[in-house]
Amino acid sequence: MLLTIPELAFLVLGFFIVSALYSSVGFGGGSSYLAILTLVFTSFFAIRSTALVCNLVVVSGSTYLFHKKGYLDFKKFLPFVLSSIPLAFLGARFRLQEHIFFIILGTALIISALALIVQSVSISKSNEVNPNYPSYVTYLLGAGIGLLSGLVGIGGGIFLAPILNYMKWDKSIKIAALASFFILVNSISGIGGLLTKGTFEVPWVEAIALIIAVLIGGQLGVRMSLNQFTGKSIKLVTAVLVLIVGVRVLLINGFQFSFLNA
């Protein structure tokens, strides 16, 4: 066991809250899992692997419930999935230097937080439309976000959903369903990439406790979403938290580490 009981209790509580908040808007919580884990784990292989496993647990349940309610349009989602899976696998296979990993992670957290803030204050349901975009647009989006998700160890839905909302690609609930499904397949692909590269490293004592926490929290959150819970205030609060930790990761774990080892 790598952590003390108080440290593990802190992680369990944090992961429960994050999974409930994120799943309510179709996300798995991977970005915040990464941010929290950087506070207690020293191995970024363990950080990436544990975040992906927890992501997978949350979005598996969310995807099932979205499908049960009829919000999963597999034909429309397919271009995103087909292009993202191989790129997420490839991204996960990269052996990044530790400071490079934290710089990418911190930057990704900051960008996703800012995107969530802007999305929450500027997008309204009354403006939702359903335009037909060229198929290459969806393939390119899936590929780019898939690669980024594999590199930093998240499913990528937190990047995809704000973009699709800006594009007015579909209704919010369907975008949330796509984000959940997108995270599911990319988390599986990312874990596959880590396994084949020999960098899948999970501290299972801690991970089991975290898996139970995110399973319960994720089910709670997605049920709030399906019961017409908008999630606007939740996204704002979550975005602020992710922004704060993203800045910390970038400055302390990323740039400071690189300066010390220059």
Legacy VTK file of the C-alpha trace (Angstrom):
# vtk DataFile Version 3.0
C-alpha trace
ASCII
DATASET POLYDATA
POINTS 262 float
0.000 0.000 0.000
1.515 3.293 -1.150
-0.655 5.689 0.851
-1.621 6.186 4.458
-5.262 5.708 5.494
-5.929 9.490 5.707
-4.400 10.007 2.249
-6.520 7.201 0.807
-9.637 8.593 2.462
-8.877 11.990 0.869
-8.534 10.328 -2.535
-11.730 8.305 -2.174
-13.754 11.378 -1.207
-12.227 13.450 -3.993
-12.826 10.796 -6.622
-16.424 10.281 -5.468
-17.172 14.003 -5.790
-15.400 14.308 -9.144
-17.152 11.276 -10.647
-20.580 12.569 -9.548
-19.899 16.055 -10.940
-18.405 14.973 -14.235
-20.765 12.104 -15.043
-23.710 14.487 -14.753
-22.496 16.143 -17.957
-21.285 13.000 -19.722
-17.630 13.061 -18.648
-15.593 10.439 -16.850
-13.563 12.794 -14.658
-10.159 11.788 -16.022
-8.742 15.313 -16.040
-9.484 15.838 -12.354
-8.380 12.307 -11.423
-5.031 13.128 -12.991
-4.857 16.420 -11.132
-5.650 14.831 -7.761
-3.302 11.898 -8.301
-0.370 14.220 -8.998
-0.703 15.344 -5.378
-0.112 11.858 -3.930
1.561 9.614 -6.541
5.118 10.103 -7.755
4.980 7.764 -10.776
3.238 9.307 -13.757
2.745 5.804 -15.165
0.623 5.048 -12.098
-1.140 8.395 -12.494
-2.083 7.751 -16.137
-3.073 4.137 -15.581
-5.211 4.741 -12.496
-7.007 7.689 -14.097
-7.858 5.623 -17.173
-9.191 2.714 -15.113
-11.428 5.034 -13.079
-12.536 6.795 -16.259
-13.523 3.445 -17.737
-15.601 2.510 -14.697
-17.568 5.777 -14.698
-18.345 5.979 -18.399
-19.224 2.293 -18.728
-22.205 2.864 -16.458
-23.026 6.226 -18.046
-22.915 4.821 -21.576
-25.249 1.997 -20.619
-27.810 4.407 -19.148
-27.577 6.808 -22.115
-28.108 3.853 -24.459
-31.042 2.632 -22.395
-32.668 6.073 -22.716
-32.099 6.126 -26.489
-29.523 8.928 -26.652
-26.707 6.924 -28.261
-26.720 7.317 -32.053
-23.990 4.861 -32.994
-24.147 5.696 -36.706
-23.585 9.389 -36.025
-20.922 8.694 -33.386
-18.948 6.239 -35.520
-16.626 8.720 -37.337
-15.394 10.113 -34.002
-14.751 6.630 -32.661
-13.052 5.156 -35.727
-10.495 7.942 -35.931
-9.920 8.355 -32.194
-9.253 4.743 -31.171
-5.968 4.199 -33.077
-4.681 7.667 -32.172
-5.484 7.190 -28.473
-3.645 3.852 -28.619
-0.670 5.528 -30.295
-0.642 8.434 -27.846
-0.669 6.097 -24.851
2.397 4.282 -26.209
4.563 7.408 -26.104
7.121 7.312 -23.272
7.105 10.995 -22.406
9.714 12.523 -20.131
8.118 13.319 -16.802
8.271 17.111 -17.079
6.926 16.987 -20.655
4.024 14.841 -19.444
3.174 17.344 -16.705
3.452 20.321 -19.073
1.042 18.667 -21.522
-1.252 17.627 -18.685
-1.290 21.074 -17.055
-1.895 22.823 -20.383
-4.675 20.378 -21.264
-6.339 20.913 -17.878
-6.203 24.695 -18.221
-7.589 24.658 -21.763
-10.392 22.254 -20.861
-11.297 24.318 -17.787
-11.445 27.567 -19.770
-13.477 25.855 -22.493
-15.950 24.584 -19.909
-16.303 28.049 -18.367
-16.917 29.737 -21.712
-19.281 26.958 -22.797
-21.297 27.177 -19.590
-21.844 30.940 -19.761
-22.376 31.263 -23.519
-24.304 28.206 -24.703
-28.048 28.069 -24.179
-30.463 25.313 -25.093
-32.625 27.672 -27.105
-29.850 28.067 -29.656
-29.309 24.375 -30.278
-29.486 23.267 -33.893
-28.494 20.174 -35.784
-26.379 21.121 -38.806
-24.777 18.622 -41.149
-21.005 18.957 -41.102
-18.731 17.250 -43.659
-17.657 13.818 -42.485
-13.962 14.760 -42.564
-14.584 17.313 -39.783
-15.743 14.605 -37.388
-12.874 12.305 -38.378
-10.312 15.064 -37.782
-11.832 16.005 -34.426
-11.861 12.390 -33.312
-8.257 11.824 -34.380
-6.852 14.963 -32.764
-8.644 14.550 -29.470
-7.923 10.828 -29.446
-4.184 11.482 -29.709
-4.284 14.074 -26.920
-6.327 11.798 -24.671
-3.843 8.974 -25.136
-0.883 11.228 -24.356
-2.218 12.558 -21.055
-4.305 9.586 -19.931
-7.907 10.788 -20.181
-10.814 9.817 -22.410
-10.973 13.146 -24.252
-14.663 13.864 -23.815
-13.941 17.007 -21.819
-12.282 18.453 -24.946
-14.805 17.090 -27.451
-18.025 18.221 -25.749
-17.242 21.978 -25.614
-16.209 21.944 -29.282
-19.409 20.190 -30.336
-21.489 22.610 -28.286
-19.825 25.521 -30.061
-20.555 23.815 -33.371
-24.177 23.249 -32.274
-23.654 19.711 -33.453
-26.686 18.294 -31.613
-28.716 18.574 -28.418
-26.790 18.828 -25.155
-27.987 15.458 -23.907
-26.800 13.738 -27.111
-23.434 15.479 -26.908
-23.151 14.248 -23.316
-23.976 10.720 -24.513
-21.334 10.956 -27.247
-18.761 12.295 -24.787
-19.430 9.345 -22.501
-19.130 6.809 -25.321
-16.075 8.578 -26.735
-14.364 8.424 -23.352
-15.269 4.744 -23.012
-13.633 3.610 -26.243
-10.598 5.866 -25.851
-10.026 4.748 -22.275
-10.020 1.137 -23.458
-7.683 2.034 -26.307
-5.413 4.021 -23.990
-5.168 1.133 -21.533
-4.310 -1.159 -24.442
-1.522 1.181 -25.475
-0.106 1.259 -21.945
-0.259 -2.522 -21.660
1.556 -3.142 -24.936
4.238 -0.598 -24.027
4.698 -2.041 -20.551
3.740 1.204 -18.798
0.424 0.085 -17.277
1.059 0.549 -13.570
-1.812 0.437 -11.084
-1.471 0.326 -7.274
-4.384 -2.056 -6.864
-5.000 -1.590 -3.128
-5.685 2.096 -3.659
-7.274 1.538 -7.064
-9.969 -0.823 -5.761
-11.101 1.749 -3.214
-11.129 4.437 -5.911
-13.037 2.210 -8.344
-15.804 1.679 -5.779
-15.948 5.431 -5.115
-16.241 6.427 -8.788
-18.725 3.640 -9.539
-21.130 4.989 -6.916
-20.450 8.646 -7.733
-20.740 8.100 -11.469
-24.093 6.390 -11.196
-25.382 9.194 -8.989
-24.226 11.882 -11.402
-25.557 10.395 -14.626
-28.944 9.800 -13.048
-29.096 13.488 -12.123
-28.322 14.313 -15.756
-31.010 12.025 -17.124
-33.538 13.595 -14.759
-33.144 16.946 -16.571
-30.380 18.268 -14.309
-28.692 20.936 -16.455
-25.240 20.727 -14.899
-24.377 24.359 -15.728
-23.380 25.329 -12.191
-21.603 21.993 -11.729
-19.543 22.564 -14.867
-18.562 26.024 -13.656
-17.456 24.808 -10.233
-15.624 21.845 -11.727
-13.942 24.062 -14.319
-12.632 26.419 -11.635
-11.214 23.493 -9.661
-9.596 21.975 -12.748
-8.154 25.385 -13.677
-6.556 25.843 -10.250
-5.006 22.375 -10.225
-3.989 22.665 -13.883
-2.018 25.842 -13.133
-0.412 24.095 -10.166
0.563 21.045 -12.228
1.968 23.217 -15.012
4.019 25.499 -12.771
5.171 23.092 -10.061
5.263 19.645 -11.686
6.022 20.843 -15.200
8.131 23.983 -15.452
9.775 23.793 -12.020
10.764 20.161 -12.632
12.250 21.034 -16.016
14.204 23.971 -14.528
15.615 21.804 -11.714
16.804 19.239 -14.249
18.078 21.664 -16.861
LINES 1 263
262 0 1 2 3 4 5 6 7 8 9 10 11 12 13 14 15 16 17 18 19 20 21 22 23 24 25 26 27 28 29 30 31 32 33 34 35 36 37 38 39 40 41 42 43 44 45 46 47 48 49 50 51 52 53 54 55 56 57 58 59 60 61 62 63 64 65 66 67 68 69 70 71 72 73 74 75 76 77 78 79 80 81 82 83 84 85 86 87 88 89 90 91 92 93 94 95 96 97 98 99 100 101 102 103 104 105 106 107 108 109 110 111 112 113 114 115 116 117 118 119 120 121 122 123 124 125 126 127 128 129 130 131 132 133 134 135 136 137 138 139 140 141 142 143 144 145 146 147 148 149 150 151 152 153 154 155 156 157 158 159 160 161 162 163 164 165 166 167 168 169 170 171 172 173 174 175 176 177 178 179 180 181 182 183 184 185 186 187 188 189 190 191 192 193 194 195 196 197 198 199 200 201 202 203 204 205 206 207 208 209 210 211 212 213 214 215 216 217 218 219 220 221 222 223 224 225 226 227 228 229 230 231 232 233 234 235 236 237 238 239 240 241 242 243 244 245 246 247 248 249 250 251 252 253 254 255 256 257 258 259 260 261
